[in-house]
Amino acid sequence: MRDLNFENLLDTLVNDLTNAMRYGILSERRLTAKEFEDKVRSTLQRICHSRQIYVDMTPPAQEFPDIIFNEEFGIEVKYTENDTWRSIANSIFEGRRNLGVKEIYVVFGKAGGIPEVRWARYDECIMHVRTSHVPRFEIEIGTDRPLFEKLQISYEKFRLLPQHEKMVYIRQYAKGRLKNGERLWWIEDLEEKGEQHSLPLEVKLYTQLGPHEKRKLRAEAAFLCPQIVQGSRAKGKYDDATLYILTRYGILCNQARDLFTAGSVAMRLNAERGGNYLQRALDDIAPEIRYAAATLNTDIVREYWGFDVEPRRRMEEWMRLLDKHASGTGWIPSQDLFRG
């Protein structure tokens, strides 16, 4: 049931935040997600005080949603630097949900394109399920294809189901999205296996992709996994690269050499044999690597590198990591790569 008073408050909140992002203090620089959440919290508190509504805005300890309003309404805060209204949201299992919250809303800040902040009901903007460590909802503000219409169950009923019953709906949904030649990777029941799955719902072969998609995936994998330049005797130097492509995109590459050292990738521009095939393969996808460095999600870079790097410094840091991993091979990548 909608609460028009609370939704009126949200209208004021997103209007104030949009103005701040376009013309005010928030327009002076890009925020982090945490800074945006803090700004949502402080702006909401100011609006409430002006209406003589007094609420506790203390951040909950690792709870879902991010902001609890009068122990009844919840606000999940999302923020992106890109020009999109889509984002990965909470686990479908909602293990950290505040059980007292009856209605959850999303306040979404978009810094890319024309900066704007919008709100939506959580159940109405869920439009897909993705997986990372566990299945997670994907939301889109203004979606015309909410997930629960496809599942033919309401969000309120779905969220109260036990895990194994939720997975019945998710597997059915995944099967309905399969294309010719694709198969479900994840078919077991979580409760029966007693574990959480970390792989995509569909899987297809790298060899079946087109040239453009292959170059994109190779570039992202090369950027995130600089250990690929280790010596020929290094074990597992391609493991992270192949697993990234599998877990991120559901694409299986069963021959790691197809990615970086096969003649088909090293000699695409020059059929002459010899030389450093890995160097030639990386030089061939230099534009795609630079694009990956500029656009890959900060959380993904942190996951693979173990630390944060500003996008403008990522190429410099990547070269440093390449040199570190190539130590002892006689090759200094930073002196040779992208010189053409």
MARBA-272920 format. One record per residue (C-alpha): residue in one letter; chain; residue number from 1; x, y, z. Coordinates in pm, whole numbers, m for minus. Layout:
BEGIN
<res: a, chain: A, n: NUM, xx: X, yy: Y, zz: Z>
...
END
This chain:
BEGIN
<res: m, chain: A, n: 1, xx: 0, yy: 0, zz: 0>
<res: r, chain: A, n: 2, xx: 137, yy: 338, zz: m97>
<res: d, chain: A, n: 3, xx: 197, yy: 612, zz: 158>
<res: l, chain: A, n: 4, xx: 141, yy: 938, zz: m29>
<res: n, chain: A, n: 5, xx: 290, yy: 1152, zz: 249>
<res: f, chain: A, n: 6, xx: 617, yy: 960, zz: 239>
<res: e, chain: A, n: 7, xx: 625, yy: 964, zz: m141>
<res: n, chain: A, n: 8, xx: 567, yy: 1340, zz: m134>
<res: l, chain: A, n: 9, xx: 868, yy: 1365, zz: 94>
<res: l, chain: A, n: 10, xx: 1070, yy: 1161, zz: m158>
<res: d, chain: A, n: 11, xx: 962, yy: 1399, zz: m436>
<res: t, chain: A, n: 12, xx: 1113, yy: 1688, zz: m239>
<res: l, chain: A, n: 13, xx: 1424, yy: 1486, zz: m158>
<res: v, chain: A, n: 14, xx: 1511, yy: 1393, zz: m517>
<res: n, chain: A, n: 15, xx: 1429, yy: 1744, zz: m642>
<res: d, chain: A, n: 16, xx: 1670, yy: 1898, zz: m388>
<res: l, chain: A, n: 17, xx: 1940, yy: 1642, zz: m467>
<res: t, chain: A, n: 18, xx: 1900, yy: 1690, zz: m842>
<res: n, chain: A, n: 19, xx: 1943, yy: 2066, zz: m805>
<res: a, chain: A, n: 20, xx: 2251, yy: 2010, zz: m588>
<res: m, chain: A, n: 21, xx: 2403, yy: 1776, zz: m848>
<res: r, chain: A, n: 22, xx: 2337, yy: 2015, zz: m1136>
<res: y, chain: A, n: 23, xx: 2392, yy: 2357, zz: m985>
<res: g, chain: A, n: 24, xx: 2497, yy: 2325, zz: m621>
<res: i, chain: A, n: 25, xx: 2783, yy: 2187, zz: m417>
<res: l, chain: A, n: 26, xx: 2742, yy: 1836, zz: m559>
<res: s, chain: A, n: 27, xx: 2816, yy: 1968, zz: m909>
<res: e, chain: A, n: 28, xx: 3173, yy: 2063, zz: m818>
<res: r, chain: A, n: 29, xx: 3309, yy: 1706, zz: m831>
<res: r, chain: A, n: 30, xx: 3202, yy: 1345, zz: m870>
<res: l, chain: A, n: 31, xx: 3104, yy: 1176, zz: m546>
<res: t, chain: A, n: 32, xx: 3173, yy: 830, zz: m418>
<res: a, chain: A, n: 33, xx: 2873, yy: 607, zz: m351>
<res: k, chain: A, n: 34, xx: 2926, yy: 652, zz: 24>
<res: e, chain: A, n: 35, xx: 2938, yy: 1030, zz: m8>
<res: f, chain: A, n: 36, xx: 2615, yy: 1029, zz: m207>
<res: e, chain: A, n: 37, xx: 2444, yy: 810, zz: 54>
<res: d, chain: A, n: 38, xx: 2558, yy: 1048, zz: 329>
<res: k, chain: A, n: 39, xx: 2417, yy: 1340, zz: 128>
<res: v, chain: A, n: 40, xx: 2084, yy: 1160, zz: 86>
<res: r, chain: A, n: 41, xx: 2077, yy: 1102, zz: 460>
<res: s, chain: A, n: 42, xx: 2158, yy: 1462, zz: 556>
<res: t, chain: A, n: 43, xx: 1918, yy: 1611, zz: 298>
<res: l, chain: A, n: 44, xx: 1636, yy: 1386, zz: 415>
<res: q, chain: A, n: 45, xx: 1701, yy: 1486, zz: 774>
<res: r, chain: A, n: 46, xx: 1691, yy: 1856, zz: 683>
<res: i, chain: A, n: 47, xx: 1360, yy: 1815, zz: 499>
<res: c, chain: A, n: 48, xx: 1212, yy: 1621, zz: 789>
<res: h, chain: A, n: 49, xx: 1314, yy: 1887, zz: 1040>
<res: s, chain: A, n: 50, xx: 1154, yy: 2157, zz: 825>
<res: r, chain: A, n: 51, xx: 827, yy: 1961, zz: 845>
<res: q, chain: A, n: 52, xx: 868, yy: 1892, zz: 1216>
<res: i, chain: A, n: 53, xx: 926, yy: 1522, zz: 1153>
<res: y, chain: A, n: 54, xx: 1200, yy: 1384, zz: 1375>
<res: v, chain: A, n: 55, xx: 1366, yy: 1059, zz: 1276>
<res: d, chain: A, n: 56, xx: 1686, yy: 876, zz: 1365>
<res: m, chain: A, n: 57, xx: 1919, yy: 888, zz: 1063>
<res: t, chain: A, n: 58, xx: 2194, yy: 681, zz: 1223>
<res: p, chain: A, n: 59, xx: 2323, yy: 440, zz: 957>
<res: p, chain: A, n: 60, xx: 2216, yy: 79, zz: 1029>
<res: a, chain: A, n: 61, xx: 2489, yy: m181, zz: 1076>
<res: q, chain: A, n: 62, xx: 2514, yy: m368, zz: 745>
<res: e, chain: A, n: 63, xx: 2137, yy: m379, zz: 706>
<res: f, chain: A, n: 64, xx: 1915, yy: m369, zz: 401>
<res: p, chain: A, n: 65, xx: 1789, yy: m115, zz: 312>
<res: d, chain: A, n: 66, xx: 2043, yy: 163, zz: 371>
<res: i, chain: A, n: 67, xx: 1812, yy: 410, zz: 547>
<res: i, chain: A, n: 68, xx: 1534, yy: 316, zz: 790>
<res: f, chain: A, n: 69, xx: 1261, yy: 578, zz: 825>
<res: n, chain: A, n: 70, xx: 1044, yy: 558, zz: 1138>
<res: e, chain: A, n: 71, xx: 1101, yy: 179, zz: 1150>
<res: e, chain: A, n: 72, xx: 843, yy: 140, zz: 873>
<res: f, chain: A, n: 73, xx: 984, yy: 269, zz: 544>
<res: g, chain: A, n: 74, xx: 1322, yy: 190, zz: 396>
<res: i, chain: A, n: 75, xx: 1536, yy: 365, zz: 136>
<res: e, chain: A, n: 76, xx: 1800, yy: 179, zz: m63>
<res: v, chain: A, n: 77, xx: 2050, yy: 427, zz: m209>
<res: k, chain: A, n: 78, xx: 2212, yy: 372, zz: m548>
<res: y, chain: A, n: 79, xx: 2463, yy: 590, zz: m729>
<res: t, chain: A, n: 80, xx: 2642, yy: 566, zz: m1062>
<res: e, chain: A, n: 81, xx: 2885, yy: 785, zz: m1253>
<res: n, chain: A, n: 82, xx: 2747, yy: 646, zz: m1579>
<res: d, chain: A, n: 83, xx: 2450, yy: 770, zz: m1782>
<res: t, chain: A, n: 84, xx: 2218, yy: 484, zz: m1686>
<res: w, chain: A, n: 85, xx: 1935, yy: 406, zz: m1448>
<res: r, chain: A, n: 86, xx: 2039, yy: 44, zz: m1404>
<res: s, chain: A, n: 87, xx: 2229, yy: m104, zz: m1111>
<res: i, chain: A, n: 88, xx: 2291, yy: m430, zz: m930>
<res: a, chain: A, n: 89, xx: 2085, yy: m442, zz: m611>
<res: n, chain: A, n: 90, xx: 2046, yy: m668, zz: m309>
<res: s, chain: A, n: 91, xx: 2066, yy: m1046, zz: m285>
<res: i, chain: A, n: 92, xx: 1741, yy: m1222, zz: m371>
<res: f, chain: A, n: 93, xx: 1767, yy: m1394, zz: m32>
<res: e, chain: A, n: 94, xx: 1770, yy: m1063, zz: 163>
<res: g, chain: A, n: 95, xx: 1951, yy: m1217, zz: 458>
<res: r, chain: A, n: 96, xx: 2028, yy: m874, zz: 607>
<res: r, chain: A, n: 97, xx: 1685, yy: m720, zz: 559>
<res: n, chain: A, n: 98, xx: 1543, yy: m518, zz: 844>
<res: l, chain: A, n: 99, xx: 1233, yy: m720, zz: 925>
<res: g, chain: A, n: 100, xx: 1040, yy: m421, zz: 1056>
<res: v, chain: A, n: 101, xx: 1043, yy: m236, zz: 724>
<res: k, chain: A, n: 102, xx: 715, yy: m268, zz: 536>
<res: e, chain: A, n: 103, xx: 788, yy: m68, zz: 220>
<res: i, chain: A, n: 104, xx: 1123, yy: m17, zz: 46>
<res: y, chain: A, n: 105, xx: 1203, yy: 260, zz: m200>
<res: v, chain: A, n: 106, xx: 1511, yy: 328, zz: m413>
<res: v, chain: A, n: 107, xx: 1674, yy: 670, zz: m435>
<res: f, chain: A, n: 108, xx: 1904, yy: 662, zz: m737>
<res: g, chain: A, n: 109, xx: 2165, yy: 925, zz: m821>
<res: k, chain: A, n: 110, xx: 2291, yy: 938, zz: m1181>
<res: a, chain: A, n: 111, xx: 2601, yy: 1153, zz: m1234>
<res: g, chain: A, n: 112, xx: 2655, yy: 1063, zz: m1601>
<res: g, chain: A, n: 113, xx: 2487, yy: 1256, zz: m1881>
<res: i, chain: A, n: 114, xx: 2253, yy: 1513, zz: m1729>
<res: p, chain: A, n: 115, xx: 2284, yy: 1458, zz: m1352>
<res: e, chain: A, n: 116, xx: 1958, yy: 1363, zz: m1187>
<res: v, chain: A, n: 117, xx: 1818, yy: 1183, zz: m885>
<res: r, chain: A, n: 118, xx: 1498, yy: 977, zz: m899>
<res: w, chain: A, n: 119, xx: 1306, yy: 750, zz: m668>
<res: a, chain: A, n: 120, xx: 1101, yy: 438, zz: m728>
<res: r, chain: A, n: 121, xx: 939, yy: 159, zz: m532>
<res: y, chain: A, n: 122, xx: 1190, yy: m124, zz: m497>
<res: d, chain: A, n: 123, xx: 952, yy: m396, zz: m615>
<res: e, chain: A, n: 124, xx: 853, yy: m197, zz: m925>
<res: c, chain: A, n: 125, xx: 1208, yy: m134, zz: m1051>
<res: i, chain: A, n: 126, xx: 1349, yy: m488, zz: m1010>
<res: m, chain: A, n: 127, xx: 1381, yy: m615, zz: m1367>
<res: h, chain: A, n: 128, xx: 1640, yy: m896, zz: m1377>
<res: v, chain: A, n: 129, xx: 1849, yy: m1140, zz: m1170>
<res: r, chain: A, n: 130, xx: 2227, yy: m1153, zz: m1198>
<res: t, chain: A, n: 131, xx: 2484, yy: m1348, zz: m1002>
<res: s, chain: A, n: 132, xx: 2808, yy: m1260, zz: m828>
<res: h, chain: A, n: 133, xx: 2860, yy: m1452, zz: m506>
<res: v, chain: A, n: 134, xx: 2485, yy: m1507, zz: m476>
<res: p, chain: A, n: 135, xx: 2196, yy: m1424, zz: m711>
<res: r, chain: A, n: 136, xx: 2126, yy: m1051, zz: m699>
<res: f, chain: A, n: 137, xx: 1843, yy: m840, zz: m831>
<res: e, chain: A, n: 138, xx: 1911, yy: m586, zz: m1102>
<res: i, chain: A, n: 139, xx: 1706, yy: m267, zz: m1090>
<res: e, chain: A, n: 140, xx: 1621, yy: m3, zz: m1347>
<res: i, chain: A, n: 141, xx: 1440, yy: 316, zz: m1260>
<res: g, chain: A, n: 142, xx: 1142, yy: 347, zz: m1494>
<res: t, chain: A, n: 143, xx: 1157, yy: m9, zz: m1624>
<res: d, chain: A, n: 144, xx: 859, yy: m123, zz: m1827>
<res: r, chain: A, n: 145, xx: 934, yy: m492, zz: m1765>
<res: p, chain: A, n: 146, xx: 940, yy: m559, zz: m1389>
<res: l, chain: A, n: 147, xx: 1074, yy: m901, zz: m1296>
<res: f, chain: A, n: 148, xx: 784, yy: m1011, zz: m1080>
<res: e, chain: A, n: 149, xx: 535, yy: m973, zz: m1363>
<res: k, chain: A, n: 150, xx: 747, yy: m1225, zz: m1554>
<res: l, chain: A, n: 151, xx: 770, yy: m1455, zz: m1252>
<res: q, chain: A, n: 152, xx: 394, yy: m1423, zz: m1194>
<res: i, chain: A, n: 153, xx: 438, yy: m1368, zz: m823>
<res: s, chain: A, n: 154, xx: 447, yy: m1046, zz: m623>
<res: y, chain: A, n: 155, xx: 768, yy: m927, zz: m464>
<res: e, chain: A, n: 156, xx: 600, yy: m935, zz: m123>
<res: k, chain: A, n: 157, xx: 517, yy: m1304, zz: m159>
<res: f, chain: A, n: 158, xx: 851, yy: m1390, zz: m319>
<res: r, chain: A, n: 159, xx: 1061, yy: m1234, zz: m44>
<res: l, chain: A, n: 160, xx: 888, yy: m1449, zz: 220>
<res: l, chain: A, n: 161, xx: 966, yy: m1778, zz: 41>
<res: p, chain: A, n: 162, xx: 1246, yy: m2006, zz: 169>
<res: q, chain: A, n: 163, xx: 1565, yy: m2008, zz: m39>
<res: h, chain: A, n: 164, xx: 1499, yy: m2331, zz: m227>
<res: e, chain: A, n: 165, xx: 1152, yy: m2212, zz: m334>
<res: k, chain: A, n: 166, xx: 1293, yy: m1882, zz: m457>
<res: m, chain: A, n: 167, xx: 1540, yy: m2076, zz: m670>
<res: v, chain: A, n: 168, xx: 1255, yy: m2261, zz: m842>
<res: y, chain: A, n: 169, xx: 1138, yy: m1926, zz: m980>
<res: i, chain: A, n: 170, xx: 1490, yy: m1812, zz: m1068>
<res: r, chain: A, n: 171, xx: 1579, yy: m2130, zz: m1258>
<res: q, chain: A, n: 172, xx: 1251, yy: m2114, zz: m1447>
<res: y, chain: A, n: 173, xx: 1320, yy: m1751, zz: m1536>
<res: a, chain: A, n: 174, xx: 1675, yy: m1833, zz: m1650>
<res: k, chain: A, n: 175, xx: 1558, yy: m2121, zz: m1869>
<res: g, chain: A, n: 176, xx: 1309, yy: m1894, zz: m2039>
<res: r, chain: A, n: 177, xx: 1589, yy: m1656, zz: m2143>
<res: l, chain: A, n: 178, xx: 1819, yy: m1914, zz: m2302>
<res: k, chain: A, n: 179, xx: 1915, yy: m1866, zz: m2667>
<res: n, chain: A, n: 180, xx: 1998, yy: m2137, zz: m2918>
<res: g, chain: A, n: 181, xx: 2321, yy: m2310, zz: m2817>
<res: e, chain: A, n: 182, xx: 2309, yy: m2190, zz: m2456>
<res: r, chain: A, n: 183, xx: 2259, yy: m2411, zz: m2152>
<res: l, chain: A, n: 184, xx: 2192, yy: m2349, zz: m1787>
<res: w, chain: A, n: 185, xx: 2510, yy: m2368, zz: m1585>
<res: w, chain: A, n: 186, xx: 2342, yy: m2348, zz: m1247>
<res: i, chain: A, n: 187, xx: 2074, yy: m2617, zz: m1207>
<res: e, chain: A, n: 188, xx: 2124, yy: m2753, zz: m855>
<res: d, chain: A, n: 189, xx: 1916, yy: m2653, zz: m558>
<res: l, chain: A, n: 190, xx: 2111, yy: m2431, zz: m319>
<res: e, chain: A, n: 191, xx: 1964, yy: m2593, zz: m11>
<res: e, chain: A, n: 192, xx: 2048, yy: m2942, zz: m133>
<res: k, chain: A, n: 193, xx: 2407, yy: m2847, zz: m215>
<res: g, chain: A, n: 194, xx: 2452, yy: m2642, zz: 100>
<res: e, chain: A, n: 195, xx: 2660, yy: m2379, zz: m79>
<res: q, chain: A, n: 196, xx: 2637, yy: m2052, zz: m266>
<res: h, chain: A, n: 197, xx: 2698, yy: m2041, zz: m639>
<res: s, chain: A, n: 198, xx: 2933, yy: m1787, zz: m795>
<res: l, chain: A, n: 199, xx: 2887, yy: m1848, zz: m1168>
<res: p, chain: A, n: 200, xx: 2644, yy: m1708, zz: m1426>
<res: l, chain: A, n: 201, xx: 2317, yy: m1878, zz: m1510>
<res: e, chain: A, n: 202, xx: 2405, yy: m1933, zz: m1878>
<res: v, chain: A, n: 203, xx: 2731, yy: m2043, zz: m2037>
<res: k, chain: A, n: 204, xx: 2855, yy: m2037, zz: m2397>
<res: l, chain: A, n: 205, xx: 3188, yy: m2098, zz: m2569>
<res: y, chain: A, n: 206, xx: 3444, yy: m1826, zz: m2638>
<res: t, chain: A, n: 207, xx: 3513, yy: m1977, zz: m2979>
<res: q, chain: A, n: 208, xx: 3153, yy: m1901, zz: m3084>
<res: l, chain: A, n: 209, xx: 3188, yy: m1525, zz: m3027>
<res: g, chain: A, n: 210, xx: 3238, yy: m1264, zz: m3295>
<res: p, chain: A, n: 211, xx: 3573, yy: m1081, zz: m3337>
<res: h, chain: A, n: 212, xx: 3455, yy: m759, zz: m3169>
<res: e, chain: A, n: 213, xx: 3330, yy: m935, zz: m2856>
<res: k, chain: A, n: 214, xx: 3646, yy: m1147, zz: m2834>
<res: r, chain: A, n: 215, xx: 3865, yy: m835, zz: m2844>
<res: k, chain: A, n: 216, xx: 3657, yy: m668, zz: m2573>
<res: l, chain: A, n: 217, xx: 3680, yy: m968, zz: m2339>
<res: r, chain: A, n: 218, xx: 4052, yy: m1019, zz: m2401>
<res: a, chain: A, n: 219, xx: 4119, yy: m652, zz: m2327>
<res: e, chain: A, n: 220, xx: 3927, yy: m653, zz: m2000>
<res: a, chain: A, n: 221, xx: 4089, yy: m979, zz: m1890>
<res: a, chain: A, n: 222, xx: 4437, yy: m854, zz: m1980>
<res: f, chain: A, n: 223, xx: 4384, yy: m529, zz: m1793>
<res: l, chain: A, n: 224, xx: 4247, yy: m691, zz: m1478>
<res: c, chain: A, n: 225, xx: 4494, yy: m981, zz: m1475>
<res: p, chain: A, n: 226, xx: 4846, yy: m842, zz: m1541>
<res: q, chain: A, n: 227, xx: 4999, yy: m1173, zz: m1426>
<res: i, chain: A, n: 228, xx: 4948, yy: m1300, zz: m1781>
<res: v, chain: A, n: 229, xx: 5297, yy: m1163, zz: m1860>
<res: q, chain: A, n: 230, xx: 5469, yy: m1401, zz: m1619>
<res: g, chain: A, n: 231, xx: 5723, yy: m1645, zz: m1756>
<res: s, chain: A, n: 232, xx: 5627, yy: m1952, zz: m1956>
<res: r, chain: A, n: 233, xx: 5683, yy: m2181, zz: m1658>
<res: a, chain: A, n: 234, xx: 5452, yy: m1987, zz: m1425>
<res: k, chain: A, n: 235, xx: 5157, yy: m2205, zz: m1333>
<res: g, chain: A, n: 236, xx: 4806, yy: m2065, zz: m1348>
<res: k, chain: A, n: 237, xx: 4901, yy: m1729, zz: m1495>
<res: y, chain: A, n: 238, xx: 4593, yy: m1735, zz: m1719>
<res: d, chain: A, n: 239, xx: 4354, yy: m1871, zz: m1455>
<res: d, chain: A, n: 240, xx: 4218, yy: m1536, zz: m1338>
<res: a, chain: A, n: 241, xx: 4172, yy: m1415, zz: m1694>
<res: t, chain: A, n: 242, xx: 3969, yy: m1718, zz: m1801>
<res: l, chain: A, n: 243, xx: 3770, yy: m1719, zz: m1476>
<res: y, chain: A, n: 244, xx: 3691, yy: m1348, zz: m1514>
<res: i, chain: A, n: 245, xx: 3541, yy: m1410, zz: m1856>
<res: l, chain: A, n: 246, xx: 3346, yy: m1706, zz: m1721>
<res: t, chain: A, n: 247, xx: 3214, yy: m1553, zz: m1401>
<res: r, chain: A, n: 248, xx: 3150, yy: m1207, zz: m1544>
<res: y, chain: A, n: 249, xx: 3001, yy: m1302, zz: m1880>
<res: g, chain: A, n: 250, xx: 2922, yy: m1674, zz: m1863>
<res: i, chain: A, n: 251, xx: 3167, yy: m1749, zz: m2144>
<res: l, chain: A, n: 252, xx: 3394, yy: m2054, zz: m2128>
<res: c, chain: A, n: 253, xx: 3739, yy: m2038, zz: m2285>
<res: n, chain: A, n: 254, xx: 3882, yy: m2389, zz: m2259>
<res: q, chain: A, n: 255, xx: 4212, yy: m2296, zz: m2428>
<res: a, chain: A, n: 256, xx: 4383, yy: m2005, zz: m2253>
<res: r, chain: A, n: 257, xx: 4628, yy: m1964, zz: m2541>
<res: d, chain: A, n: 258, xx: 4332, yy: m1861, zz: m2757>
<res: l, chain: A, n: 259, xx: 4319, yy: m1540, zz: m2555>
<res: f, chain: A, n: 260, xx: 4675, yy: m1409, zz: m2579>
<res: t, chain: A, n: 261, xx: 4941, yy: m1628, zz: m2742>
<res: a, chain: A, n: 262, xx: 4775, yy: m1813, zz: m3027>
<res: g, chain: A, n: 263, xx: 4894, yy: m1720, zz: m3373>
<res: s, chain: A, n: 264, xx: 4542, yy: m1610, zz: m3464>
<res: v, chain: A, n: 265, xx: 4559, yy: m1322, zz: m3215>
<res: a, chain: A, n: 266, xx: 4932, yy: m1244, zz: m3225>
<res: m, chain: A, n: 267, xx: 4964, yy: m1234, zz: m3604>
<res: r, chain: A, n: 268, xx: 4633, yy: m1072, zz: m3697>
<res: l, chain: A, n: 269, xx: 4800, yy: m759, zz: m3838>
<res: n, chain: A, n: 270, xx: 5133, yy: m913, zz: m3934>
<res: a, chain: A, n: 271, xx: 5159, yy: m1272, zz: m4055>
<res: e, chain: A, n: 272, xx: 5534, yy: m1284, zz: m3993>
<res: r, chain: A, n: 273, xx: 5619, yy: m1549, zz: m3737>
<res: g, chain: A, n: 274, xx: 5847, yy: m1499, zz: m3438>
<res: g, chain: A, n: 275, xx: 5892, yy: m1240, zz: m3169>
<res: n, chain: A, n: 276, xx: 5695, yy: m1200, zz: m2849>
<res: y, chain: A, n: 277, xx: 5346, yy: m1326, zz: m2933>
<res: l, chain: A, n: 278, xx: 5197, yy: m1194, zz: m2610>
<res: q, chain: A, n: 279, xx: 5333, yy: m845, zz: m2677>
<res: r, chain: A, n: 280, xx: 5198, yy: m855, zz: m3031>
<res: a, chain: A, n: 281, xx: 4857, yy: m970, zz: m2908>
<res: l, chain: A, n: 282, xx: 4838, yy: m692, zz: m2647>
<res: d, chain: A, n: 283, xx: 4950, yy: m428, zz: m2898>
<res: d, chain: A, n: 284, xx: 4671, yy: m542, zz: m3129>
<res: i, chain: A, n: 285, xx: 4403, yy: m467, zz: m2868>
<res: a, chain: A, n: 286, xx: 4560, yy: m146, zz: m2731>
<res: p, chain: A, n: 287, xx: 4247, yy: 68, zz: m2795>
<res: e, chain: A, n: 288, xx: 4024, yy: m187, zz: m2623>
<res: i, chain: A, n: 289, xx: 4261, yy: m207, zz: m2324>
<res: r, chain: A, n: 290, xx: 4262, yy: 171, zz: m2286>
<res: y, chain: A, n: 291, xx: 3883, yy: 170, zz: m2303>
<res: a, chain: A, n: 292, xx: 3864, yy: m102, zz: m2038>
<res: a, chain: A, n: 293, xx: 4098, yy: 98, zz: m1814>
<res: a, chain: A, n: 294, xx: 3877, yy: 404, zz: m1843>
<res: t, chain: A, n: 295, xx: 3539, yy: 236, zz: m1800>
<res: l, chain: A, n: 296, xx: 3564, yy: m77, zz: m1586>
<res: n, chain: A, n: 297, xx: 3371, yy: m60, zz: m1261>
<res: t, chain: A, n: 298, xx: 3578, yy: 50, zz: m962>
<res: d, chain: A, n: 299, xx: 3464, yy: m247, zz: m754>
<res: i, chain: A, n: 300, xx: 3581, yy: m492, zz: m1021>
<res: v, chain: A, n: 301, xx: 3924, yy: m329, zz: m1047>
<res: r, chain: A, n: 302, xx: 3955, yy: m337, zz: m669>
<res: e, chain: A, n: 303, xx: 3854, yy: m703, zz: m660>
<res: y, chain: A, n: 304, xx: 4125, yy: m807, zz: m907>
<res: w, chain: A, n: 305, xx: 4403, yy: m567, zz: m812>
<res: g, chain: A, n: 306, xx: 4336, yy: m546, zz: m440>
<res: f, chain: A, n: 307, xx: 4336, yy: m166, zz: m424>
<res: d, chain: A, n: 308, xx: 4168, yy: 142, zz: m570>
<res: v, chain: A, n: 309, xx: 4311, yy: 343, zz: m858>
<res: e, chain: A, n: 310, xx: 4162, yy: 654, zz: m1016>
<res: p, chain: A, n: 311, xx: 4057, yy: 585, zz: m1377>
<res: r, chain: A, n: 312, xx: 4300, yy: 846, zz: m1512>
<res: r, chain: A, n: 313, xx: 4592, yy: 662, zz: m1345>
<res: r, chain: A, n: 314, xx: 4490, yy: 308, zz: m1430>
<res: m, chain: A, n: 315, xx: 4703, yy: 265, zz: m1742>
<res: e, chain: A, n: 316, xx: 5010, yy: 387, zz: m1558>
<res: e, chain: A, n: 317, xx: 4941, yy: 147, zz: m1273>
<res: w, chain: A, n: 318, xx: 4871, yy: m140, zz: m1514>
<res: m, chain: A, n: 319, xx: 5211, yy: m91, zz: m1677>
<res: r, chain: A, n: 320, xx: 5374, yy: m95, zz: m1334>
<res: l, chain: A, n: 321, xx: 5200, yy: m423, zz: m1250>
<res: l, chain: A, n: 322, xx: 5301, yy: m573, zz: m1584>
<res: d, chain: A, n: 323, xx: 5666, yy: m490, zz: m1518>
<res: k, chain: A, n: 324, xx: 5641, yy: m641, zz: m1172>
<res: h, chain: A, n: 325, xx: 5493, yy: m968, zz: m1300>
<res: a, chain: A, n: 326, xx: 5737, yy: m986, zz: m1592>
<res: s, chain: A, n: 327, xx: 6037, yy: m949, zz: m1362>
<res: g, chain: A, n: 328, xx: 6295, yy: m1217, zz: m1441>
<res: t, chain: A, n: 329, xx: 6167, yy: m1285, zz: m1792>
<res: g, chain: A, n: 330, xx: 6396, yy: m1039, zz: m1965>
<res: w, chain: A, n: 331, xx: 6099, yy: m838, zz: m2090>
<res: i, chain: A, n: 332, xx: 5998, yy: m494, zz: m1961>
<res: p, chain: A, n: 333, xx: 5641, yy: m445, zz: m2093>
<res: s, chain: A, n: 334, xx: 5624, yy: m72, zz: m2016>
<res: q, chain: A, n: 335, xx: 5917, yy: m9, zz: m2252>
<res: d, chain: A, n: 336, xx: 5775, yy: m208, zz: m2542>
<res: l, chain: A, n: 337, xx: 5394, yy: m200, zz: m2536>
<res: f, chain: A, n: 338, xx: 5183, yy: 45, zz: m2736>
<res: r, chain: A, n: 339, xx: 5480, yy: 211, zz: m2906>
<res: g, chain: A, n: 340, xx: 5349, yy: 172, zz: m3258>
END
